[in-house]
Amino acid sequence: MRGNKNRKIWDFDRWADRYDEAVSSDSLLYARYEEVLDKVVETANISSGKRVLDIGTGTGSLIPRCLARGVSVVGLDPSKNMLAKAQEKVGTDSKVEFLQVVEPFLNIPYPDASFDAVISTYAFHHIPHFLKGDCVREMVRVLKIGGIWVLGDLVFLNEKTEKEALIKYNWLEEECFTRIEEIRPVFRELRMELNSQQFTPVSWVLWAIKPNNEIVQLD
């Protein structure tokens, strides 16, 4: 795995109390943060009665946006303190369920085709490169046919553009950033078209729709 020995070890529980303030005050790494979150929910194309999975939900910033559209939401996160902050935001709303899962991208505790949309923001860059493909497959597994996978995160086109950015921006620290050219083959394997929109030099929204892959036998 690229850069494994230098990866930052995040203490998400300790970060929970200051996460919202940190991202709102960071005009570099988290530039256009609210716009990215809005785009993720808009792209998920969710409406009343649908069910959404938010992975790496953190302090739950996506949850109110989803609830405003009348959907039910499941939020997964490895951090107990992050989930406590998320719970504070939504109170006792019966349409929200939070679960602490050690590896929420890799081991989703739900059956196949459980959700109309699977969304995530600013969490996937903590997943090692060699696991990203398996995580995408797991996220798609729990999507219904026609469901939408949406990711808002720190993303680069490829390893070359990532290295250039690390040199150019002194505020950018090395992480396991998603590289579009490296995960696109996974979506091709799943017969899904990966779409993208860039918001800042480091922030993108990616999305893909789960197709009906059944082969129809004609008489």
ChimeraX commands (.cxc) that place a marker at each C-alpha (Angstrom):
marker #1 position 0.00,0.00,0.00 radius 0.5
marker #1 position 1.37,3.37,-1.03 radius 0.5
marker #1 position 2.67,5.41,1.89 radius 0.5
marker #1 position 1.56,2.90,4.52 radius 0.5
marker #1 position 4.36,3.58,6.98 radius 0.5
marker #1 position 3.63,7.32,6.87 radius 0.5
marker #1 position -0.15,7.17,7.11 radius 0.5
marker #1 position -1.66,9.35,9.78 radius 0.5
marker #1 position -3.42,7.38,12.50 radius 0.5
marker #1 position -6.66,9.21,13.15 radius 0.5
marker #1 position -8.26,9.24,16.59 radius 0.5
marker #1 position -11.82,9.89,15.46 radius 0.5
marker #1 position -13.22,9.82,19.00 radius 0.5
marker #1 position -10.92,12.67,20.07 radius 0.5
marker #1 position -11.72,14.61,16.89 radius 0.5
marker #1 position -15.48,14.41,17.34 radius 0.5
marker #1 position -15.87,17.52,19.50 radius 0.5
marker #1 position -14.03,19.79,17.08 radius 0.5
marker #1 position -14.76,18.18,13.71 radius 0.5
marker #1 position -17.59,20.48,12.59 radius 0.5
marker #1 position -15.69,23.61,13.59 radius 0.5
marker #1 position -12.50,22.32,11.95 radius 0.5
marker #1 position -14.06,21.69,8.54 radius 0.5
marker #1 position -16.10,24.90,8.55 radius 0.5
marker #1 position -13.01,27.02,9.30 radius 0.5
marker #1 position -10.72,25.25,6.81 radius 0.5
marker #1 position -10.90,27.19,3.54 radius 0.5
marker #1 position -8.24,25.06,1.84 radius 0.5
marker #1 position -8.69,21.31,2.36 radius 0.5
marker #1 position -12.43,21.67,2.98 radius 0.5
marker #1 position -13.17,24.45,0.53 radius 0.5
marker #1 position -16.78,24.32,-0.73 radius 0.5
marker #1 position -17.53,21.67,1.89 radius 0.5
marker #1 position -21.24,22.51,2.18 radius 0.5
marker #1 position -21.61,22.54,-1.61 radius 0.5
marker #1 position -20.09,19.08,-1.84 radius 0.5
marker #1 position -22.51,17.76,0.78 radius 0.5
marker #1 position -25.46,19.36,-1.00 radius 0.5
marker #1 position -24.35,17.86,-4.31 radius 0.5
marker #1 position -24.06,14.38,-2.80 radius 0.5
marker #1 position -27.62,14.43,-1.51 radius 0.5
marker #1 position -28.96,16.02,-4.69 radius 0.5
marker #1 position -27.20,13.43,-6.86 radius 0.5
marker #1 position -28.53,10.57,-4.73 radius 0.5
marker #1 position -31.95,11.50,-6.13 radius 0.5
marker #1 position -33.71,10.49,-2.93 radius 0.5
marker #1 position -37.36,11.16,-2.17 radius 0.5
marker #1 position -39.98,10.34,0.42 radius 0.5
marker #1 position -40.17,6.69,1.37 radius 0.5
marker #1 position -36.70,5.75,0.20 radius 0.5
marker #1 position -33.90,4.35,2.35 radius 0.5
marker #1 position -30.36,5.72,2.43 radius 0.5
marker #1 position -27.12,4.37,3.85 radius 0.5
marker #1 position -24.56,6.97,4.96 radius 0.5
marker #1 position -21.16,5.36,5.52 radius 0.5
marker #1 position -18.60,7.16,7.65 radius 0.5
marker #1 position -21.43,9.38,8.82 radius 0.5
marker #1 position -19.19,11.14,11.35 radius 0.5
marker #1 position -21.07,13.93,13.09 radius 0.5
marker #1 position -24.04,13.38,10.79 radius 0.5
marker #1 position -23.80,16.41,8.53 radius 0.5
marker #1 position -25.57,14.60,5.69 radius 0.5
marker #1 position -28.43,13.33,7.85 radius 0.5
marker #1 position -30.55,16.53,8.11 radius 0.5
marker #1 position -30.22,17.02,4.36 radius 0.5
marker #1 position -31.58,13.52,3.81 radius 0.5
marker #1 position -34.38,13.86,6.35 radius 0.5
marker #1 position -35.52,17.05,4.65 radius 0.5
marker #1 position -36.32,14.88,1.63 radius 0.5
marker #1 position -38.50,12.50,3.64 radius 0.5
marker #1 position -36.22,9.46,3.58 radius 0.5
marker #1 position -35.07,7.08,6.30 radius 0.5
marker #1 position -31.33,6.94,6.96 radius 0.5
marker #1 position -28.87,4.48,8.44 radius 0.5
marker #1 position -25.56,6.01,9.51 radius 0.5
marker #1 position -22.49,3.80,10.00 radius 0.5
marker #1 position -19.27,4.91,11.64 radius 0.5
marker #1 position -16.41,3.32,13.62 radius 0.5
marker #1 position -16.35,6.15,16.19 radius 0.5
marker #1 position -18.69,6.09,19.18 radius 0.5
marker #1 position -18.11,9.78,19.88 radius 0.5
marker #1 position -18.77,10.80,16.29 radius 0.5
marker #1 position -22.06,8.90,16.37 radius 0.5
marker #1 position -22.99,10.60,19.65 radius 0.5
marker #1 position -22.53,13.99,17.96 radius 0.5
marker #1 position -24.62,12.83,15.01 radius 0.5
marker #1 position -27.36,11.69,17.37 radius 0.5
marker #1 position -27.39,15.14,18.97 radius 0.5
marker #1 position -28.10,16.71,15.58 radius 0.5
marker #1 position -31.15,14.59,14.81 radius 0.5
marker #1 position -32.50,13.87,18.28 radius 0.5
marker #1 position -34.87,10.92,18.45 radius 0.5
marker #1 position -36.10,11.01,14.87 radius 0.5
marker #1 position -37.55,7.57,14.14 radius 0.5
marker #1 position -36.31,7.69,10.55 radius 0.5
marker #1 position -32.65,7.55,11.63 radius 0.5
marker #1 position -30.62,4.62,12.87 radius 0.5
marker #1 position -26.96,4.81,13.87 radius 0.5
marker #1 position -24.66,1.81,14.12 radius 0.5
marker #1 position -21.05,1.62,15.26 radius 0.5
marker #1 position -19.20,-0.64,12.82 radius 0.5
marker #1 position -15.44,-1.16,12.96 radius 0.5
marker #1 position -15.07,-1.38,9.16 radius 0.5
marker #1 position -18.22,0.27,7.85 radius 0.5
marker #1 position -17.13,0.33,4.20 radius 0.5
marker #1 position -15.96,-3.26,4.12 radius 0.5
marker #1 position -18.49,-5.05,6.32 radius 0.5
marker #1 position -21.96,-3.57,5.91 radius 0.5
marker #1 position -24.36,-5.42,8.24 radius 0.5
marker #1 position -27.32,-5.47,5.85 radius 0.5
marker #1 position -28.58,-7.87,3.18 radius 0.5
marker #1 position -28.20,-7.37,-0.55 radius 0.5
marker #1 position -30.34,-4.63,-2.14 radius 0.5
marker #1 position -31.30,-2.97,1.15 radius 0.5
marker #1 position -30.92,0.68,0.15 radius 0.5
marker #1 position -32.02,3.09,-2.57 radius 0.5
marker #1 position -28.80,5.09,-2.20 radius 0.5
marker #1 position -25.41,4.61,-0.57 radius 0.5
marker #1 position -23.63,7.88,0.16 radius 0.5
marker #1 position -20.46,8.98,1.90 radius 0.5
marker #1 position -18.50,12.19,2.37 radius 0.5
marker #1 position -14.92,12.85,3.45 radius 0.5
marker #1 position -14.32,9.37,4.85 radius 0.5
marker #1 position -13.25,7.10,1.98 radius 0.5
marker #1 position -9.75,8.60,1.89 radius 0.5
marker #1 position -9.04,6.75,5.13 radius 0.5
marker #1 position -9.44,3.40,3.34 radius 0.5
marker #1 position -6.16,1.84,2.11 radius 0.5
marker #1 position -5.79,1.69,-1.66 radius 0.5
marker #1 position -5.71,-2.10,-1.76 radius 0.5
marker #1 position -9.13,-2.27,-0.04 radius 0.5
marker #1 position -10.96,0.37,-2.04 radius 0.5
marker #1 position -12.15,-2.04,-4.73 radius 0.5
marker #1 position -13.59,-4.46,-2.18 radius 0.5
marker #1 position -15.26,-1.57,-0.38 radius 0.5
marker #1 position -16.90,-0.35,-3.59 radius 0.5
marker #1 position -18.21,-3.85,-4.28 radius 0.5
marker #1 position -19.59,-4.10,-0.76 radius 0.5
marker #1 position -21.32,-0.72,-1.04 radius 0.5
marker #1 position -22.85,-1.69,-4.38 radius 0.5
marker #1 position -23.95,-5.05,-2.95 radius 0.5
marker #1 position -26.44,-3.37,-0.60 radius 0.5
marker #1 position -27.81,-1.10,-3.36 radius 0.5
marker #1 position -31.12,-1.88,-5.01 radius 0.5
marker #1 position -31.30,-2.09,-8.79 radius 0.5
marker #1 position -31.41,1.49,-10.02 radius 0.5
marker #1 position -29.93,2.71,-6.74 radius 0.5
marker #1 position -27.21,5.34,-6.69 radius 0.5
marker #1 position -23.73,5.22,-5.19 radius 0.5
marker #1 position -22.42,8.71,-4.38 radius 0.5
marker #1 position -19.09,9.76,-2.89 radius 0.5
marker #1 position -17.94,13.25,-1.96 radius 0.5
marker #1 position -14.33,13.28,-0.92 radius 0.5
marker #1 position -10.71,14.22,-1.49 radius 0.5
marker #1 position -10.06,12.69,-4.91 radius 0.5
marker #1 position -7.55,12.82,-7.74 radius 0.5
marker #1 position -7.68,11.73,-11.34 radius 0.5
marker #1 position -4.64,9.48,-10.92 radius 0.5
marker #1 position -1.44,9.03,-8.93 radius 0.5
marker #1 position 0.40,11.59,-11.08 radius 0.5
marker #1 position -2.04,14.42,-10.35 radius 0.5
marker #1 position -2.04,13.44,-6.67 radius 0.5
marker #1 position 1.75,13.72,-6.46 radius 0.5
marker #1 position 1.66,17.07,-8.23 radius 0.5
marker #1 position -0.90,18.35,-5.73 radius 0.5
marker #1 position 1.14,17.15,-2.75 radius 0.5
marker #1 position 4.06,19.19,-4.06 radius 0.5
marker #1 position 1.98,22.25,-4.96 radius 0.5
marker #1 position -0.16,22.54,-1.82 radius 0.5
marker #1 position 1.76,22.62,1.46 radius 0.5
marker #1 position -1.49,22.19,3.40 radius 0.5
marker #1 position -2.20,18.82,1.77 radius 0.5
marker #1 position -0.97,15.79,3.69 radius 0.5
marker #1 position -0.60,12.36,2.14 radius 0.5
marker #1 position -3.61,10.09,2.62 radius 0.5
marker #1 position -5.13,7.15,0.74 radius 0.5
marker #1 position -6.91,9.49,-1.68 radius 0.5
marker #1 position -9.24,7.92,-4.19 radius 0.5
marker #1 position -7.82,7.93,-7.72 radius 0.5
marker #1 position -10.51,7.88,-10.36 radius 0.5
marker #1 position -8.48,5.96,-12.92 radius 0.5
marker #1 position -7.79,3.22,-10.37 radius 0.5
marker #1 position -11.37,2.64,-9.23 radius 0.5
marker #1 position -13.05,3.05,-12.63 radius 0.5
marker #1 position -12.24,-0.57,-13.61 radius 0.5
marker #1 position -14.13,-1.75,-10.52 radius 0.5
marker #1 position -17.24,0.02,-11.75 radius 0.5
marker #1 position -16.76,-1.37,-15.24 radius 0.5
marker #1 position -16.62,-4.83,-13.68 radius 0.5
marker #1 position -19.96,-4.05,-12.02 radius 0.5
marker #1 position -21.30,-2.69,-15.32 radius 0.5
marker #1 position -21.67,0.77,-13.82 radius 0.5
marker #1 position -20.65,4.08,-15.38 radius 0.5
marker #1 position -18.60,6.22,-13.01 radius 0.5
marker #1 position -19.43,9.93,-13.27 radius 0.5
marker #1 position -17.54,12.79,-11.66 radius 0.5
marker #1 position -17.66,16.50,-10.91 radius 0.5
marker #1 position -14.71,18.44,-9.55 radius 0.5
marker #1 position -15.36,21.22,-7.01 radius 0.5
marker #1 position -11.85,22.22,-5.90 radius 0.5
marker #1 position -8.31,21.08,-6.75 radius 0.5
marker #1 position -8.81,18.25,-4.23 radius 0.5
marker #1 position -12.57,17.77,-3.80 radius 0.5
marker #1 position -14.83,15.82,-6.13 radius 0.5
marker #1 position -18.23,14.16,-6.17 radius 0.5
marker #1 position -18.36,10.74,-7.85 radius 0.5
marker #1 position -21.50,8.75,-8.61 radius 0.5
marker #1 position -22.77,5.67,-10.41 radius 0.5
marker #1 position -26.12,3.91,-10.84 radius 0.5
marker #1 position -26.55,0.20,-10.23 radius 0.5
marker #1 position -27.93,-1.40,-13.39 radius 0.5
marker #1 position -30.06,-4.48,-13.87 radius 0.5
marker #1 position -27.41,-7.01,-14.83 radius 0.5
marker #1 position -29.78,-9.91,-15.29 radius 0.5
marker #1 position -29.53,-11.59,-18.68 radius 0.5
marker #1 position -32.95,-12.09,-20.20 radius 0.5
marker #1 position -33.35,-15.30,-22.17 radius 0.5
marker #1 position -35.48,-14.78,-25.27 radius 0.5
marker #1 position -37.57,-17.61,-26.70 radius 0.5
marker link #1:1,2 radius 0.2
marker link #1:2,3 radius 0.2
marker link #1:3,4 radius 0.2
marker link #1:4,5 radius 0.2
marker link #1:5,6 radius 0.2
marker link #1:6,7 radius 0.2
marker link #1:7,8 radius 0.2
marker link #1:8,9 radius 0.2
marker link #1:9,10 radius 0.2
marker link #1:10,11 radius 0.2
marker link #1:11,12 radius 0.2
marker link #1:12,13 radius 0.2
marker link #1:13,14 radius 0.2
marker link #1:14,15 radius 0.2
marker link #1:15,16 radius 0.2
marker link #1:16,17 radius 0.2
marker link #1:17,18 radius 0.2
marker link #1:18,19 radius 0.2
marker link #1:19,20 radius 0.2
marker link #1:20,21 radius 0.2
marker link #1:21,22 radius 0.2
marker link #1:22,23 radius 0.2
marker link #1:23,24 radius 0.2
marker link #1:24,25 radius 0.2
marker link #1:25,26 radius 0.2
marker link #1:26,27 radius 0.2
marker link #1:27,28 radius 0.2
marker link #1:28,29 radius 0.2
marker link #1:29,30 radius 0.2
marker link #1:30,31 radius 0.2
marker link #1:31,32 radius 0.2
marker link #1:32,33 radius 0.2
marker link #1:33,34 radius 0.2
marker link #1:34,35 radius 0.2
marker link #1:35,36 radius 0.2
marker link #1:36,37 radius 0.2
marker link #1:37,38 radius 0.2
marker link #1:38,39 radius 0.2
marker link #1:39,40 radius 0.2
marker link #1:40,41 radius 0.2
marker link #1:41,42 radius 0.2
marker link #1:42,43 radius 0.2
marker link #1:43,44 radius 0.2
marker link #1:44,45 radius 0.2
marker link #1:45,46 radius 0.2
marker link #1:46,47 radius 0.2
marker link #1:47,48 radius 0.2
marker link #1:48,49 radius 0.2
marker link #1:49,50 radius 0.2
marker link #1:50,51 radius 0.2
marker link #1:51,52 radius 0.2
marker link #1:52,53 radius 0.2
marker link #1:53,54 radius 0.2
marker link #1:54,55 radius 0.2
marker link #1:55,56 radius 0.2
marker link #1:56,57 radius 0.2
marker link #1:57,58 radius 0.2
marker link #1:58,59 radius 0.2
marker link #1:59,60 radius 0.2
marker link #1:60,61 radius 0.2
marker link #1:61,62 radius 0.2
marker link #1:62,63 radius 0.2
marker link #1:63,64 radius 0.2
marker link #1:64,65 radius 0.2
marker link #1:65,66 radius 0.2
marker link #1:66,67 radius 0.2
marker link #1:67,68 radius 0.2
marker link #1:68,69 radius 0.2
marker link #1:69,70 radius 0.2
marker link #1:70,71 radius 0.2
marker link #1:71,72 radius 0.2
marker link #1:72,73 radius 0.2
marker link #1:73,74 radius 0.2
marker link #1:74,75 radius 0.2
marker link #1:75,76 radius 0.2
marker link #1:76,77 radius 0.2
marker link #1:77,78 radius 0.2
marker link #1:78,79 radius 0.2
marker link #1:79,80 radius 0.2
marker link #1:80,81 radius 0.2
marker link #1:81,82 radius 0.2
marker link #1:82,83 radius 0.2
marker link #1:83,84 radius 0.2
marker link #1:84,85 radius 0.2
marker link #1:85,86 radius 0.2
marker link #1:86,87 radius 0.2
marker link #1:87,88 radius 0.2
marker link #1:88,89 radius 0.2
marker link #1:89,90 radius 0.2
marker link #1:90,91 radius 0.2
marker link #1:91,92 radius 0.2
marker link #1:92,93 radius 0.2
marker link #1:93,94 radius 0.2
marker link #1:94,95 radius 0.2
marker link #1:95,96 radius 0.2
marker link #1:96,97 radius 0.2
marker link #1:97,98 radius 0.2
marker link #1:98,99 radius 0.2
marker link #1:99,100 radius 0.2
marker link #1:100,101 radius 0.2
marker link #1:101,102 radius 0.2
marker link #1:102,103 radius 0.2
marker link #1:103,104 radius 0.2
marker link #1:104,105 radius 0.2
marker link #1:105,106 radius 0.2
marker link #1:106,107 radius 0.2
marker link #1:107,108 radius 0.2
marker link #1:108,109 radius 0.2
marker link #1:109,110 radius 0.2
marker link #1:110,111 radius 0.2
marker link #1:111,112 radius 0.2
marker link #1:112,113 radius 0.2
marker link #1:113,114 radius 0.2
marker link #1:114,115 radius 0.2
marker link #1:115,116 radius 0.2
marker link #1:116,117 radius 0.2
marker link #1:117,118 radius 0.2
marker link #1:118,119 radius 0.2
marker link #1:119,120 radius 0.2
marker link #1:120,121 radius 0.2
marker link #1:121,122 radius 0.2
marker link #1:122,123 radius 0.2
marker link #1:123,124 radius 0.2
marker link #1:124,125 radius 0.2
marker link #1:125,126 radius 0.2
marker link #1:126,127 radius 0.2
marker link #1:127,128 radius 0.2
marker link #1:128,129 radius 0.2
marker link #1:129,130 radius 0.2
marker link #1:130,131 radius 0.2
marker link #1:131,132 radius 0.2
marker link #1:132,133 radius 0.2
marker link #1:133,134 radius 0.2
marker link #1:134,135 radius 0.2
marker link #1:135,136 radius 0.2
marker link #1:136,137 radius 0.2
marker link #1:137,138 radius 0.2
marker link #1:138,139 radius 0.2
marker link #1:139,140 radius 0.2
marker link #1:140,141 radius 0.2
marker link #1:141,142 radius 0.2
marker link #1:142,143 radius 0.2
marker link #1:143,144 radius 0.2
marker link #1:144,145 radius 0.2
marker link #1:145,146 radius 0.2
marker link #1:146,147 radius 0.2
marker link #1:147,148 radius 0.2
marker link #1:148,149 radius 0.2
marker link #1:149,150 radius 0.2
marker link #1:150,151 radius 0.2
marker link #1:151,152 radius 0.2
marker link #1:152,153 radius 0.2
marker link #1:153,154 radius 0.2
marker link #1:154,155 radius 0.2
marker link #1:155,156 radius 0.2
marker link #1:156,157 radius 0.2
marker link #1:157,158 radius 0.2
marker link #1:158,159 radius 0.2
marker link #1:159,160 radius 0.2
marker link #1:160,161 radius 0.2
marker link #1:161,162 radius 0.2
marker link #1:162,163 radius 0.2
marker link #1:163,164 radius 0.2
marker link #1:164,165 radius 0.2
marker link #1:165,166 radius 0.2
marker link #1:166,167 radius 0.2
marker link #1:167,168 radius 0.2
marker link #1:168,169 radius 0.2
marker link #1:169,170 radius 0.2
marker link #1:170,171 radius 0.2
marker link #1:171,172 radius 0.2
marker link #1:172,173 radius 0.2
marker link #1:173,174 radius 0.2
marker link #1:174,175 radius 0.2
marker link #1:175,176 radius 0.2
marker link #1:176,177 radius 0.2
marker link #1:177,178 radius 0.2
marker link #1:178,179 radius 0.2
marker link #1:179,180 radius 0.2
marker link #1:180,181 radius 0.2
marker link #1:181,182 radius 0.2
marker link #1:182,183 radius 0.2
marker link #1:183,184 radius 0.2
marker link #1:184,185 radius 0.2
marker link #1:185,186 radius 0.2
marker link #1:186,187 radius 0.2
marker link #1:187,188 radius 0.2
marker link #1:188,189 radius 0.2
marker link #1:189,190 radius 0.2
marker link #1:190,191 radius 0.2
marker link #1:191,192 radius 0.2
marker link #1:192,193 radius 0.2
marker link #1:193,194 radius 0.2
marker link #1:194,195 radius 0.2
marker link #1:195,196 radius 0.2
marker link #1:196,197 radius 0.2
marker link #1:197,198 radius 0.2
marker link #1:198,199 radius 0.2
marker link #1:199,200 radius 0.2
marker link #1:200,201 radius 0.2
marker link #1:201,202 radius 0.2
marker link #1:202,203 radius 0.2
marker link #1:203,204 radius 0.2
marker link #1:204,205 radius 0.2
marker link #1:205,206 radius 0.2
marker link #1:206,207 radius 0.2
marker link #1:207,208 radius 0.2
marker link #1:208,209 radius 0.2
marker link #1:209,210 radius 0.2
marker link #1:210,211 radius 0.2
marker link #1:211,212 radius 0.2
marker link #1:212,213 radius 0.2
marker link #1:213,214 radius 0.2
marker link #1:214,215 radius 0.2
marker link #1:215,216 radius 0.2
marker link #1:216,217 radius 0.2
marker link #1:217,218 radius 0.2
marker link #1:218,219 radius 0.2
view
